[in-house]
Amino acid sequence: MRRRFRALTAALLALPLTLTVAPSAHAADPTTMTSGFYVDPNSSAKQWVAANPADGRTPAINASLANTPMARWFGAWSGTIGTATGAYAGAADNADKLPVLVAYNIYNRDYCGGHSAGGAASPSAYATWIAQFAGGIANRPAVVLLEPDAIADYGCMNQTQIREREGMITGALAEFNRQAPNTWVYLDAGNPGWVSASAMAQRLHEAGLRQAHGFSLNISNYFTTAQNTAYGNSVNSELSARYGYTKPFVVDTSRNGNGANGEWCNAAGRRIGTPTRLGGGAEMLLWIKAPGESDGNCGVGAGSSAGQFLPEVAYKMIYGY
């Protein structure tokens, strides 16, 4: 990354002094500032492999999961958030790799679903937290998935609560644009089985999508890449027709190798999907929900808590059974 900055600096110094460069409304392309995606050295799979070298499942989990680039999730458990995001983005920057971060701390998080309930104590507390999140990344290249489920999870909320949530998201996008100029932020848009494309386009627009780089699909779900691509294109058709713009989108492929079976919470028989890459039907295919991490006390993860690594679930997901 730094070699590119040196070349850019030299080129800018050669320009006439009267020339001014207008600031971009959105980030530079972080994929061209780095050489591939960052592998989280402290992912749940990495930690489990290190702690269980003699387990018969270790070779498969190490080969198929632990060394695949995937997102790091940040929330109340992350400690001082600016320090946490700064350390993570900094480590990736030092390796010349692109980190993928998930901001997951909105006030009244998972309000209607419940398994991942929590988040910031108030809208103002969230505003402070997300500003520090963005400030920690600063000018380093990064990808951020902003608040999974937040605008798909409106089913039990009243209009006052919805408007409050929209304000938090719009404020978050403004902070990233102000403080993290080399970060692409994708506002989460749920999955193809949740909200109609028409309704989702309206929700995205009203939450400030125009300020974001794009939107994300299928986080922690199982729909195929083809289904998500069709849905994303439908959302964009609605955005174009109603608001005059479209946006790129990314798809979480971490657990969609066998598609969905109608369940969303630790569904049995699912399989890992295409590893993190650019392109593939969307702008990027990303492992966002770590395979093997529980969705909550449900399905094949009965008795577990959300985020807990379940090695047997992870192992079976490698082979699709």
N, C-alpha and C positions, 0 to 999 in steps of 0.2 A: 504493500500500500504506500509506504513512504517514498519509494522510488517514483511512483506516479506523481506524488505531491511535489517532489523536487523538480520534475520535468514541467509540471504545470506552473510552478512558481517562476521558473526561468522564462517560460513562454509569456507569462503576464508581464514580467519586467521588461520584455522587449517591445511591449505595446506602447503607442504614444501616450504621454502623460495625460492628455485631455480625454482619453477614453474612460468611461465608467461602465462598470458591469452591473446591470440591474439584478437585484436579488431574486432568486427563484422562489416561486410560491410553494414548491415542493422539493423534496430531496433530490440531490444528485443520485446517480444510479449506484447503489452500494455493491451490486453484483460485479461491476467493472472495477471496483476499488479493491477487490479481494480475489483470492485464488481458491475458490470453493467454499463449502460450508464448514462451520466449526463443529467439531465433535465435543460434546460436553464431557470433560474428564471426571465429573462427579455425578453423572446421571445415575438413576436408580439401578439400571442394569449394570453399569460399570462397578458400582459399589457392591452389588450382590456378587458379581463374578469374583471380585477381589477377596471377598469374605468367605467364598465357598469354592476354593480351587479343586476340591476333591469330589464335588457333587457331579453326578453323571449328566446333569443337564447343563453344566457350565460351558462345555465347548460350543454347544449350539447357541446358547444365549450370548456368549461372547462373540461368535462369528456373525450372527444374524441381527443382533440388537445393539450390543454395547458399543460397537464401532460405527454405527450409522448416525450421521448428524441428525439431531432432533432438538426440539425447543426446550429451553429452560423456563419454567413457570415461576413467576414472582408474585408474592402476596404478603400477608401479614407475617408469615413465617420467615420472611427473607431478612428480617432485621432492619437496620437503617437502609432504606431502599436506594438512595442515591449511591451509597457505598457499594451496595450489592450489584446494581446494574453497571456501575462504573468498573468494578473489578471484573465482571464477566465480559463486558464489551472490550475492556482493556486487554484481557488475556487473549481474546479472539483477534484483536488488532495486532498484538505482538506476534501471533502466528500467521498473520495475513489471511485470516479466514473470516467468513461472514457469520455472525451469531444470529440466532433466532430466539427472541424473547417473547414471553406471553405476559401481559399485564392483566392480573386477575384479582382485583381488590375493590371493585366498585361497591358503593354503598348499597345494601340490600341485595348482595350477590345471590344468584340462584333463588330469588324470592319465591318463585312459583314451583320450582323443582324440588329444592330442599336438601338434596344430598350433599351439595357443596355450599350450603348457606354460610354467610359470614360477610367479610369485606370490611371496608372502612366504616368508622363509627358515625359518619355524617357526610353529607355532600362536601362541606368545606374541608373535612379531613381528607376526603378523596382528592380534592383539588390540590392540596398540599402534597399528598403522596405521589400523585402522577406527575406533578411538576418536578419533584425530586428524582423520580424515575427517569424522565427525559433528560434532566440535567446531568445525571450520572453517565448516560451514554454520550452526551455532548456531540462533538463533531466526528465521532468514530462511525464507521459504516455498520448498519444493523438493519434487521427486519423485526418489526414488532406486530404481534397479533393483539388487538385491543379488545379486551373484555369478552371472552367467549360467552355466548348465549345472551348477552345483556339486552340486545334489542329483539331477539326472538322470544325471550321469556316475558312477554307482556300479558299472557293469558289471564292472570288473576290481578293485574294492576289497574288502578283507576287512572284517569287522565292526568291528575295532578302528579301522581308518581311517575307516569310516563314522561311528562314534560320535565320533571326533575332529573330523570335519568338522561334524557336527551341533552340537557344542559351540561351534565357532567361529562358526557362523551364529547360534545362540541368543545368544551373547555380543554379536555385532554388533547384533542387534535391540535388545538391552537398552541399548546405547550410544546408538542413535538415539532411543529413547524418553526417555532421560535428558538428552541434550544437544541434540537437534534437535526441539523440540516442534511445529514447524510443517512437518515433513517427512513425506510419505507414503512409506513403504518397501514395495516389492513384492518378495517373495522369489521368485526365478526357479523356474519349474516346467517347463522344457523346452518340448516341442512335442507335437502330437497323434500324431506318428509314432514316439515314442521310448519312453515308459513308459506303462503302462496307467493309466487314471484312478484305479483303486483303489489301485495301488501308489504313485502320485504323492501321493494324499491322505494316505496313511500317512507318506510321507517328509516332506511339508510339515509335518504336525502334529508329527512327532518332531523336526524342526529348529526348531520354535518359531513356526510360522505364526500362532498365536493372538496373539503379540506384534506381528505386522506389520499394516500396513493391508490388504495383499492379496497377490496373486501375479501374476507376469508370464508370458506365453506367446510362443513363436515367435521369441525373440531370435536374430537371424542366420539365420533359416530362412525358408521360402517358403510354408507352408501358408496357405490362404485364411482370411480373417476368419471366414467361416461355419464352417469346420472348427475353428478355434480357439475360437470361441464355444461350439460344441457340446461340445468337450473341456473347456473351463472349467466349463461347467454340469454336466458329468458329475463332475468333480473336486469341485465344490461339493455335489453329491448325496451323494457318498461322505463328505465331511466332515460333512455334516448328519446322515447316518444313523449314523456311527460315533463322532463327537465332539461333536455338538450345536451346530455353528456353521458358517457359510459366510463367504466373503470375496469382495470385488470383485476383478476381474482386469483387466489391460491386455494389449493385443496389439501386437506389433511388426509394423507393416504396411509397413515401408520397402521390402521386396522381394517382396511377396506378390501383386502385381497379376495375374500369370499362374498363381498357385498353384505347387505343388511338382511336380517331375518325378522324385522318388525320390532325387535327389542333394542333399547338404547343403553341399558345399564348392565355392564358386564355380560354381554350376550355370549352364549356358548357357540362354539364352532366357527369363530371368526378367524381371520388369517391376516398376517402382516401384508401390506401392499407395497407399491413401488417405492423404493428408498428416495430420500430427499434429492431433488434435482430441479434444474431449470426446465421450463417447458413441460411437455407431456399432456397437452390439452388445456392447461391453465398457464398463468405466468410462471408459477412454481408448483411442484408437488412437494409437500413438506410433511415430515413426521412431527406432528404437534403434540398429540397425546401419546405419551410414551407407552408402547405395548407392554402389557404386564402390570401397569399401574391401575389400581382399582378405581372404578367409577363411584364406589360407595358400597354400603351394606346391601347387596342385591345380586341376583343372577349367580354366575359362577364365582363371584366374589363375596358370597354371603359370609358375614362375620368380619369383614374387613372395613376399613375406613377409606374415604376418597384419597387417592394419591399413594396408598400403600402398595409396595411392589410385591406381586404374587408370582413367585418363580414358576409354579406349575401352570398358571394361566399363561405366562409368557412363553413357556416351552411349547404348550399346545398351540399357541397362536402362530408359532413358526411353521408348524406343519398343517394347521387348519383343522384341528379336531379337539 
